[in-house]
Amino acid sequence: MLYFDNAATTYPKPEQVYKEMDRLTRECAVNSGRGSYKKAENASAVINETRKKVSEFMGEENAEDVIFTSSATEAANRVLRGYGFEENMTVYVSPYEHNAVMRTLEALRKEKKFKIKVLETDEKGYLNLDDIEYQFMCDEPDFVCINLASNVTGYVLPAERVADMAKEYGAIVHAAQAAGNIEINLKETNIDILIFAGHKSMYGLFGVGGFITNSRIFDRDKNITPVIFGGNGEDSLNLELSERGISRYEVGSLNIAAIGTLKTAIDTIEKDLSETQERENRLLKYLIKKLEDIDGIHIFQKPETEEEFQNHIAVLSIGFEKYVSDDAGTILDGEYDIAVRTGYHCAPLVHDVIGSKRYGGTVRISMGRFTTKEDVDELVAAVRDMR
């Protein structure tokens, strides 16, 4: 199988990740923080070491600013449901937001009666900073949700610039996606909260995600109320949670194997992150050049200038004039053994921006660190054969 669905989850993982998963499952899969015996202490040490590694990887100085959850979806729900939205607040979203954000906000909007507005874009679908500045001036933001990169088109959003603009009005900025695809230094931004998924471009396993708060500008324990309760191994006779600290948010039995393996995954990718980004960028350019020569194929939000390529990760969405997207994906799988993702990709707003609804969404091609030029050539040959 040729795998082009890395935006959903990276596959395969580095060999070190598989070995560490096996080791931790065999040697350390006990309940951390629930006992004074050695293996429990070892499990706690694994979690703390990974927390430190994630914080360093994201440019955050304080490891205690990292909270682990089972997924990025859970993390977004915990943050948004725990935040104190009020009636008549104005919440801005980029048109690239995932349903983990949009469905959560919509449910909260019905309850809290705040407004949701979409950040303005230009004719190509890129964020229009001048128009956004005017939007903020006319209706001041209280909370801004912005993806770092689109899981549909690969467009890297100017999240830091939008965050700077939002901070002029005292807004909270919530960002997500792209950890491991682009370099992030949270401390040097005005982003308050960053959501991450361990199994995607960080090359970890399913079962670990989380959120990081920028303690330089945001007080997590004051502004995010826990929404899930349970045992955390501390003060078990007290029905009230502690007022501050990690234990307010990490309840239940943590996934030691997934969390510990994430440290190994980061170790394997951070050494050559820039080199991998450059290689994937070259593959993206090569893929686009090859697809441009095929009639009946539409490339959504195609980067054309060098600056646009620098602001794209190795994700590309196309449409077939001959097939709806789901049918194209079925043919690629059944006849060519090529895995792509089709449809709307859990991103409800972007398809109006890029004009993909008439195609039934897009055929998304997402490359990773193990994708080769030969893989791309086989994919292009299949697409040419299908047109």
C-alpha positions in Angstrom: 0.0 0.0 0.0 1.1 3.5 -0.8 0.1 5.7 2.1 -0.9 9.3 1.5 -3.1 10.0 4.6 -0.5 11.4 7.0 -2.7 14.3 7.9 -5.1 11.9 9.6 -2.3 10.0 11.3 1.3 9.5 10.4 2.2 6.0 9.2 4.4 4.2 9.6 6.1 5.4 12.8 9.9 5.4 13.3 11.1 1.9 14.3 12.2 3.3 17.7 8.6 4.2 18.5 7.4 0.6 18.0 10.2 -0.7 20.1 9.5 1.7 22.9 5.8 1.0 22.8 6.6 -2.7 23.3 9.0 -2.0 26.1 6.7 0.3 28.0 3.7 -2.0 27.6 5.7 -4.9 29.0 7.7 -3.1 31.7 5.9 0.0 32.8 2.1 -0.4 32.1 0.9 0.2 35.6 -1.1 3.0 37.2 1.2 6.0 37.8 0.7 8.0 41.0 -1.5 5.3 42.6 1.1 3.5 44.6 4.5 3.8 46.3 5.9 0.7 44.6 8.8 1.0 42.2 6.9 0.3 38.9 4.4 3.0 39.8 7.2 5.4 40.5 8.8 4.5 37.2 5.5 5.2 35.4 5.3 8.6 37.0 8.8 9.3 35.9 8.0 8.3 32.3 5.1 10.8 32.3 7.2 13.6 33.8 10.0 13.0 31.3 7.6 13.2 28.4 6.0 16.3 29.8 9.4 18.0 29.9 10.2 16.8 26.4 6.9 18.2 25.0 7.4 21.5 26.7 10.9 21.9 25.3 9.8 20.9 21.8 7.1 23.6 21.8 9.4 26.2 23.3 7.6 26.4 26.6 9.9 26.7 29.6 7.6 25.2 32.3 6.8 21.5 31.9 3.8 21.9 34.2 2.1 23.9 31.5 1.6 20.7 29.6 -1.6 18.7 30.2 -2.0 15.2 28.7 -5.3 14.0 27.4 -6.3 11.0 25.2 -6.5 13.1 22.0 -6.5 16.6 20.6 -10.3 16.4 20.3 -10.6 15.8 24.1 -8.1 18.6 24.7 -10.1 21.1 22.7 -13.3 20.1 24.5 -11.7 20.4 27.9 -10.3 23.9 27.1 -13.3 25.3 25.4 -15.9 23.8 27.8 -13.7 24.9 30.7 -13.3 28.4 29.6 -15.8 31.0 31.0 -17.6 32.1 27.8 -20.4 34.7 28.5 -23.3 36.1 26.7 -22.5 38.7 24.0 -18.8 37.7 23.8 -17.4 37.7 20.3 -15.5 34.5 19.3 -13.6 34.6 16.0 -12.6 31.4 14.2 -10.6 30.8 11.1 -12.4 29.0 8.3 -9.9 26.2 8.7 -11.1 25.0 12.1 -11.7 21.3 12.8 -15.0 20.1 14.2 -13.3 19.4 17.5 -13.4 23.2 17.8 -16.5 24.1 15.7 -18.9 21.6 17.1 -17.8 22.4 20.6 -18.2 26.1 20.1 -21.6 25.7 18.4 -22.9 23.7 21.4 -21.5 26.3 23.8 -22.9 29.2 21.7 -26.4 27.8 22.0 -26.0 27.6 25.8 -24.0 30.8 26.5 -25.4 33.0 23.7 -22.1 34.4 22.4 -21.3 35.3 18.8 -19.1 33.4 16.4 -17.5 35.2 13.5 -15.3 33.9 10.8 -11.9 35.6 10.0 -11.8 37.2 6.6 -9.9 35.6 3.6 -8.8 36.8 0.2 -9.8 35.4 -3.2 -7.4 32.4 -2.7 -8.6 31.6 0.8 -5.6 33.0 2.6 -6.3 35.0 5.7 -6.6 38.7 4.9 -4.8 40.5 7.7 -6.0 44.0 6.7 -9.6 42.8 6.7 -9.2 41.0 10.0 -7.7 44.2 11.5 -10.9 46.0 10.4 -13.1 43.1 11.8 -11.4 43.4 15.2 -11.8 47.2 15.1 -15.6 46.9 14.4 -16.3 44.0 16.7 -13.6 43.5 19.3 -12.5 39.9 19.9 -12.8 38.2 23.2 -11.6 34.8 22.0 -9.9 33.7 18.8 -9.5 30.1 17.5 -7.0 29.6 14.7 -5.3 26.6 13.2 -1.6 26.7 12.7 -2.0 24.8 9.4 -5.0 23.5 7.4 -5.5 19.8 7.5 -7.4 20.2 4.2 -5.1 22.3 2.0 -1.8 22.5 3.9 -1.9 26.3 4.2 0.1 27.6 7.1 -1.9 30.3 8.7 -0.3 33.5 10.0 -1.4 32.6 13.5 1.3 34.6 15.3 0.3 37.8 13.5 -3.4 37.2 14.2 -2.5 36.5 17.9 -0.6 39.8 18.1 -3.6 41.7 16.6 -6.0 39.9 19.0 -3.9 40.8 22.0 -4.4 44.5 21.3 -7.9 43.8 22.5 -7.1 41.5 25.3 -8.5 38.4 23.6 -7.5 34.9 24.4 -5.9 33.0 21.5 -6.5 29.2 21.0 -4.3 27.5 18.4 -4.2 23.9 17.2 -2.6 21.5 14.7 0.8 21.3 12.9 2.9 20.4 16.0 5.8 18.5 14.4 5.1 19.9 11.0 6.3 23.4 11.7 8.6 24.7 14.4 6.8 26.2 17.3 8.2 28.5 20.0 5.2 29.1 22.2 7.0 31.5 24.5 7.8 33.9 21.7 4.1 34.2 20.6 0.9 35.7 21.9 -0.8 32.3 21.6 -2.4 31.5 25.0 -3.3 27.8 24.5 -1.9 25.2 22.0 -3.6 21.9 21.3 -1.5 19.0 20.0 -2.1 15.5 18.8 0.6 12.9 19.5 -0.3 10.5 16.7 -0.1 13.0 13.8 3.1 14.9 12.8 4.7 14.2 16.2 4.8 10.5 15.1 3.6 9.1 18.4 0.7 6.7 19.0 -3.0 7.0 19.2 -4.1 7.7 22.7 -2.1 10.8 23.6 -2.8 14.4 22.9 -3.1 17.5 25.1 -2.9 21.2 25.5 -0.1 23.6 26.6 -0.8 26.9 28.2 1.5 29.9 27.8 2.0 30.8 31.4 3.8 34.0 30.5 0.4 35.5 29.5 -2.3 33.0 30.5 -3.2 31.6 33.9 -4.6 28.1 33.1 -5.8 27.3 36.6 -7.7 30.6 36.9 -9.2 30.5 33.4 -9.9 26.9 32.6 -12.3 25.0 34.9 -11.9 21.2 34.9 -14.9 19.5 33.2 -13.9 15.9 33.8 -13.6 14.6 37.4 -12.2 11.5 38.9 -9.3 10.0 40.8 -5.9 11.5 40.5 -4.1 9.7 43.3 -4.0 12.8 45.5 -6.1 13.7 48.6 -8.7 11.0 47.8 -10.9 11.7 50.8 -11.5 15.3 49.6 -14.3 15.8 47.1 -13.0 19.1 46.0 -10.1 19.4 43.5 -7.0 21.3 44.3 -7.1 24.9 43.2 -4.0 24.7 41.1 -1.8 22.2 39.4 -1.7 19.3 36.8 -3.9 17.1 39.0 -6.9 19.3 38.4 -6.9 18.2 34.7 -5.2 14.7 34.5 -7.7 12.4 36.1 -8.2 8.7 35.6 -5.6 6.2 34.4 -3.1 7.8 32.0 -2.0 5.9 28.9 1.6 5.2 30.0 2.7 3.5 26.7 1.3 6.2 24.5 2.6 9.1 26.6 6.1 7.6 27.1 6.4 6.6 23.5 5.7 10.2 22.5 9.0 11.2 24.1 10.8 8.7 21.9 8.9 9.9 18.8 9.9 13.5 19.4 13.5 12.4 19.9 13.5 10.8 16.5 12.0 13.7 14.6 13.5 16.8 16.2 17.0 16.1 15.1 16.2 16.6 11.4 13.0 18.5 11.5 14.2 21.3 9.2 15.7 18.8 6.8 12.4 16.9 6.7 10.4 20.0 6.1 12.7 21.0 3.2 12.4 17.5 1.7 8.6 17.4 2.0 8.4 20.9 0.5 10.4 19.6 -2.5 8.0 16.6 -2.8 5.0 19.0 -2.7 6.5 21.1 -5.5 7.2 18.0 -7.5 3.7 16.6 -7.0 2.0 19.8 -8.0 4.2 20.1 -11.2 3.2 16.6 -12.2 -0.5 17.1 -11.5 -0.6 20.3 -13.4 0.0 18.4 -16.6 -3.1 16.2 -16.1 -6.4 17.4 -17.6 -9.5 17.1 -15.5 -7.7 17.6 -12.2 -8.3 20.7 -10.0 -5.8 21.7 -7.3 -7.4 23.5 -4.4 -5.5 26.6 -3.1 -2.5 25.7 -5.2 0.7 27.4 -3.9 2.4 29.2 -6.8 5.1 31.6 -5.5 8.0 30.6 -3.3 6.5 32.5 -0.4 3.3 30.5 -0.8 5.2 27.2 -0.9 7.0 28.3 2.3 3.6 28.8 3.9 2.3 25.3 3.0 3.0 21.9 4.6 3.0 18.7 2.5 -0.7 18.4 2.2 -2.6 18.9 -1.1 -6.3 18.7 -2.0 -7.4 17.9 -5.5 -10.7 17.3 -7.3 -11.5 15.1 -10.2 -13.9 16.5 -12.8 -14.8 12.9 -13.7 -15.6 11.6 -10.2 -16.9 12.8 -6.9 -14.2 12.7 -4.3 -15.4 9.6 -2.4 -15.5 7.6 -5.7 -12.0 8.7 -6.6 -10.7 7.5 -3.3 -12.4 4.2 -3.6 -10.9 3.7 -7.1 -7.4 4.7 -5.8 -7.7 2.2 -3.0 -9.3 -0.7 -4.9 -7.5 -0.6 -8.2 -4.1 0.9 -7.2 -3.7 0.2 -3.5 -3.2 3.9 -2.7 -4.6 5.4 0.5 -5.8 8.9 0.4 -8.5 10.7 2.5 -11.7 12.0 0.8 -14.6 14.2 1.6 -14.8 17.2 4.0 -12.1 16.2 6.5 -14.0 17.3 9.6 -13.5 20.9 8.5 -16.9 22.4 7.9 -16.1 26.0 6.9 -13.2 25.8 4.5 -15.1 24.1 1.6 -17.0 27.3 0.9 -13.8 29.2 0.9 -12.0 26.9 -1.6 -15.1 25.9 -3.6 -14.8 22.1 -3.1 -18.5 21.2 -2.4 -19.3 20.6 -6.0 -16.6 17.9 -6.0 -18.1 16.3 -2.8 -15.2 17.7 -0.9 -11.6 16.9 -1.8 -9.2 14.1 -2.4 -6.5 14.9 0.1 -2.9 13.8 -0.5 -0.8 14.2 2.6 2.8 13.2 2.7 5.2 12.4 5.6 8.8 11.8 6.4 8.7 8.3 4.8 7.0 9.3 1.5 9.4 9.0 -1.4 9.6 10.5 -4.9 8.8 7.0 -6.3 5.6 6.9 -4.2 4.6 10.3 -5.7 5.3 9.0 -9.2 3.0 6.0 -8.7 0.3 8.2 -7.3 0.6 10.5 -10.3 0.5 7.6 -12.7 -2.7 6.3 -11.1 -4.3 9.8 -11.3 -3.4 10.1 -14.9 -4.8 6.7 -15.6 -8.1 7.7 -13.9 -8.7 11.0 -15.6 
